[in-house]
């Protein structure tokens, strides 16, 4: 073998050695980066305004994680488009565990059939573009009306509201926290089953809608219970019924819509869960799941959720994934049957 050939072989060996060292260094960095996770703040995107039910469910988790694990979780409210703006941000984020979304029945159950009917399109796929971590809590919506509106029109029960809406088609304004939210769909399901027509007015979140409801600018709302319960207790809102199949322990004297209006089968439940971008590393997913489950099961978080009328859940990523798929199937049928649309 010539000296030239020997030098060529030596250069090739050197190149392979450099490449191997680089690959090893990169993999070592990745492993250490995951095992050291989290070593910086986690951005927790809430796709609705501060003060709404989604935000209220997220904040006890934030506090518990800081107190027990020292994780720095920073809440970032990104409202708009029925939760789609915040959801899209997370769907397009790096799957390194540092971006979470508080998903809801709207972003991961209702919006796909609602926004894609008639050839529309969502800016994300609720199944393919996310990694489910855990279902956090479920809660009822509550049918609330402006007290002055109720007094003026002698509306004291759900049946009274139905009778008034039938006698005055299009004269009742129904606020919601945005197109595709559980608040919107609870109303659409009610309209469909009672054969009434009420004008849907979507807002960018529950707080501004509730503010206008109390001011008398809108008439009724199927609000998430946590964002209305204090106003119900203070008398600033009049509650007629809850939307779940069973009564809420938080307001045990309040009937369900199914029983109050003789509407068997009426049921609309809200839920909230944490998801990350698709393709999160298994080690990080496991850490997130364990930390969030522990927080949900803590006495502090349980107490806060029950006080606001929410039922704590907590499940595995696999269970939450199957739950989301079933919710999409369920709400696809509701959207189709009710004829709901984006206003």
C-alpha positions in Angstrom: 0.0 0.0 0.0 1.3 3.4 -0.9 1.8 6.3 1.5 -0.9 8.2 -0.4 -3.4 5.4 0.1 -2.5 5.1 3.8 -3.1 8.8 4.3 -6.4 8.5 2.6 -7.5 5.7 4.8 -6.3 7.6 7.9 -8.4 10.7 6.9 -11.5 8.5 6.5 -11.0 7.0 9.9 -10.5 10.5 11.4 -13.8 11.7 9.8 -15.7 8.7 11.1 -14.3 9.3 14.6 -15.3 13.0 14.5 -18.8 12.0 13.4 -19.2 9.4 16.1 -18.1 11.8 18.7 -20.6 14.4 17.5 -23.4 11.9 17.4 -22.5 10.7 20.9 -22.3 14.2 22.2 -25.7 15.1 20.8 -27.4 12.0 22.2 -25.7 12.6 25.6 -27.0 16.2 25.5 -30.5 14.9 24.7 -30.4 12.4 27.5 -29.1 14.8 30.0 -31.5 17.5 28.8 -34.5 15.2 29.3 -33.3 13.8 32.7 -32.8 17.4 33.9 -36.2 18.4 32.7 -37.6 20.9 33.5 -34.7 23.3 33.9 -36.6 26.4 32.7 -40.2 27.8 32.8 -43.0 25.8 31.2 -45.3 28.0 29.1 -48.9 27.0 29.9 -51.1 28.4 27.2 -54.8 29.0 28.2 -56.8 29.6 25.0 -59.3 31.8 26.8 -59.2 35.0 28.8 -58.1 35.2 32.5 -61.0 34.7 34.9 -62.9 32.1 32.8 -63.4 28.5 33.6 -60.4 27.3 31.6 -58.1 29.8 33.4 -59.7 29.0 36.8 -59.0 25.3 36.3 -55.3 25.9 35.3 -54.2 28.2 38.2 -54.6 25.7 41.1 -52.4 23.3 39.1 -49.8 26.1 38.5 -49.6 26.8 42.2 -49.5 23.2 43.3 -46.7 22.4 40.9 -44.7 25.3 42.2 -45.2 24.4 45.8 -44.5 20.7 45.6 -42.2 20.2 42.7 -40.7 23.7 42.2 -41.7 23.6 38.6 -42.1 27.1 37.2 -45.2 27.0 35.1 -46.1 30.4 33.5 -49.7 30.9 32.4 -50.1 32.7 29.1 -53.7 33.5 28.0 -54.1 33.5 24.3 -57.9 33.8 23.6 -59.8 33.9 20.3 -61.5 31.8 17.7 -63.1 29.5 20.2 -59.7 28.5 21.6 -58.2 27.8 18.2 -55.6 30.6 18.4 -54.0 29.2 21.5 -54.3 25.6 20.4 -52.5 26.4 17.1 -49.6 27.9 19.0 -49.0 24.7 20.9 -49.6 22.5 17.9 -46.7 24.3 16.1 -44.4 24.4 19.1 -41.2 22.3 19.7 -42.2 19.0 21.5 -39.7 19.5 24.3 -42.1 19.6 27.2 -41.9 23.4 27.6 -45.2 24.3 26.0 -48.5 23.0 27.4 -52.1 23.7 26.4 -55.1 23.6 28.6 -57.3 21.8 26.0 -61.0 21.8 26.4 -64.1 20.1 24.9 -64.1 23.0 22.4 -60.6 22.7 21.1 -60.4 18.9 21.2 -64.0 17.8 20.8 -66.3 20.3 19.1 -64.2 22.5 16.9 -63.1 19.8 14.4 -66.7 19.0 13.2 -67.9 22.6 13.7 -65.2 24.4 11.8 -64.8 21.8 9.0 -68.4 21.5 8.0 -69.0 23.0 4.6 -65.4 22.7 3.6 -63.9 24.7 6.3 -60.6 23.9 8.0 -58.9 24.0 11.4 -55.3 25.2 11.6 -54.5 22.0 13.5 -55.5 18.4 13.9 -56.7 17.7 17.5 -55.4 14.2 17.4 -52.3 14.2 15.1 -50.8 17.5 16.3 -50.9 17.0 20.1 -49.7 14.7 22.8 -52.4 14.1 25.4 -51.0 14.2 29.0 -54.0 14.0 31.4 -57.6 14.9 31.7 -57.8 17.4 34.6 -61.4 18.0 35.4 -65.0 17.9 34.2 -67.8 20.3 35.1 -71.3 21.3 34.2 -72.5 24.3 32.4 -75.3 26.3 33.9 -78.2 28.1 32.2 -78.1 31.6 33.6 -80.3 34.6 32.8 -80.1 38.3 33.5 -82.3 38.8 36.6 -84.0 41.9 35.2 -84.8 40.1 31.9 -86.2 37.2 33.9 -88.4 39.4 36.1 -89.7 41.5 33.2 -90.7 38.4 31.2 -91.7 36.2 34.2 -89.1 33.6 33.5 -88.5 31.5 36.7 -88.0 28.1 35.1 -86.6 26.5 32.0 -90.1 25.8 30.8 -90.8 29.5 31.2 -87.8 30.4 29.0 -88.8 27.9 26.3 -92.3 29.3 26.2 -91.0 32.8 26.0 -88.5 31.9 23.2 -91.2 30.2 21.2 -93.5 33.2 21.5 -90.7 35.6 20.6 -88.5 33.9 18.0 -85.2 35.7 17.6 -85.8 38.1 20.4 -83.7 36.2 23.0 -79.9 36.8 22.8 -77.7 33.9 23.8 -74.1 34.8 24.7 -71.2 32.3 24.6 -67.5 32.3 25.2 -66.9 31.8 21.5 -67.8 29.6 18.5 -67.3 25.9 19.2 -67.1 26.2 23.0 -69.1 24.0 25.2 -71.1 27.1 26.2 -72.0 27.6 22.5 -72.8 24.0 21.9 -74.9 23.6 25.1 -77.1 26.4 23.7 -77.3 24.9 20.2 -78.3 21.6 21.6 -81.0 23.3 23.7 -82.3 25.2 20.7 -82.4 22.0 18.6 -84.2 19.9 21.2 -86.7 22.6 22.2 -87.2 23.8 18.6 -86.6 27.5 19.6 -84.6 30.2 17.8 -82.3 32.4 19.9 -79.6 34.7 18.5 -76.1 33.5 19.3 -73.6 36.2 20.3 -70.0 34.8 20.5 -67.5 36.6 22.7 -63.7 36.2 23.2 -64.1 34.2 26.4 -66.6 33.8 29.2 -65.6 36.9 31.4 -66.7 39.6 28.8 -69.8 37.6 28.0 -70.8 37.3 31.7 -70.1 41.0 32.2 -72.5 41.9 29.4 -75.0 39.4 30.7 -75.0 41.0 34.1 -75.3 44.4 32.5 -78.4 43.4 30.5 -76.8 43.6 27.1 -77.5 39.9 26.5 -80.3 37.8 28.0 -79.1 34.2 28.7 -75.9 32.1 28.7 -75.0 28.4 29.2 -71.9 29.3 31.1 -69.3 27.1 32.6 -70.2 26.8 36.3 -66.9 28.1 37.8 -67.1 31.4 36.1 -70.7 32.0 37.1 -71.1 30.4 40.5 -70.2 33.4 42.6 -72.5 35.7 40.6 -75.3 33.1 41.1 -74.7 33.1 44.9 -74.6 36.9 45.0 -77.9 37.2 43.0 -76.3 39.0 40.1 -77.2 36.1 37.8 -80.3 33.9 38.0 -79.6 30.2 37.5 -82.3 28.0 36.0 -80.6 24.6 35.5 -77.4 22.7 34.9 -76.6 21.0 31.6 -75.3 17.7 33.0 -77.2 14.4 33.4 -77.0 14.7 37.2 -77.3 17.7 39.5 -74.1 19.5 40.6 -73.0 19.0 44.3 -72.0 22.7 44.2 -75.7 23.7 43.6 -77.7 20.7 44.7 -81.1 22.5 44.6 -80.7 23.4 40.9 -82.3 20.9 38.6 -80.8 19.6 35.4 -82.2 20.8 32.1 -83.4 17.3 31.3 -85.6 17.2 34.4 -86.6 20.8 34.5 -87.8 20.9 30.9 -88.7 17.3 30.4 -85.9 16.9 27.8 -84.6 13.3 28.3 -81.2 12.9 26.7 -80.1 16.5 27.1 -76.6 16.6 28.4 -73.6 18.9 27.8 -70.5 18.5 29.9 -67.4 20.6 29.8 -63.9 19.2 30.4 -60.3 20.4 30.5 -57.1 18.6 30.1 -53.4 19.2 29.5 -51.8 18.4 26.1 -48.4 19.2 24.5 -47.3 19.2 20.9 -47.1 15.9 19.0 -44.1 13.7 19.4 -43.1 14.6 22.9 -40.2 12.3 24.2 -41.5 9.4 26.4 -39.4 10.4 29.4 -40.7 14.0 29.4 -44.3 12.8 28.9 -43.9 10.4 31.8 -42.6 13.2 34.1 -45.4 15.6 33.0 -48.1 13.0 33.6 -46.8 12.0 37.0 -46.4 15.6 38.2 -49.9 16.7 37.0 -51.6 13.6 38.4 -50.0 14.2 41.8 -51.2 17.9 41.6 -54.7 16.9 40.6 -54.9 14.4 43.5 -53.6 16.9 46.1 -56.0 18.0 48.8 -55.5 21.6 47.9 -56.4 21.3 44.2 -59.3 18.9 45.0 -60.7 21.4 47.4 -60.5 24.3 45.0 -62.1 22.3 42.1 -65.0 21.0 44.2 -65.7 24.5 45.5 -66.0 25.9 42.0 -68.3 23.0 40.9 -65.6 21.0 39.0 -65.0 17.3 39.4 -61.2 16.4 39.5 -60.2 13.5 37.2 -56.6 12.7 36.3 -55.9 9.8 34.0 -53.1 8.4 31.8 -52.0 9.7 28.5 -53.5 6.6 26.8 -56.8 7.0 28.6 -56.9 10.7 27.7 -56.1 10.0 24.1 -59.0 7.6 23.8 -61.3 10.0 25.6 -60.5 12.8 23.1 -61.3 10.4 20.1 -64.6 9.5 21.7 -65.5 13.2 22.3 -64.9 14.1 18.7 -67.3 11.3 17.6 -69.9 12.4 20.1 -69.8 16.1 19.2 -69.7 15.4 15.4 -73.1 13.9 15.8 -74.3 16.8 17.9 -73.1 19.4 15.4 -74.7 17.5 12.6 -78.1 17.0 14.4 -78.3 20.6 15.7 -77.2 22.3 12.6 -74.8 24.4 14.6 -72.6 26.8 12.7 -69.8 29.4 13.3 -71.4 32.8 13.7 
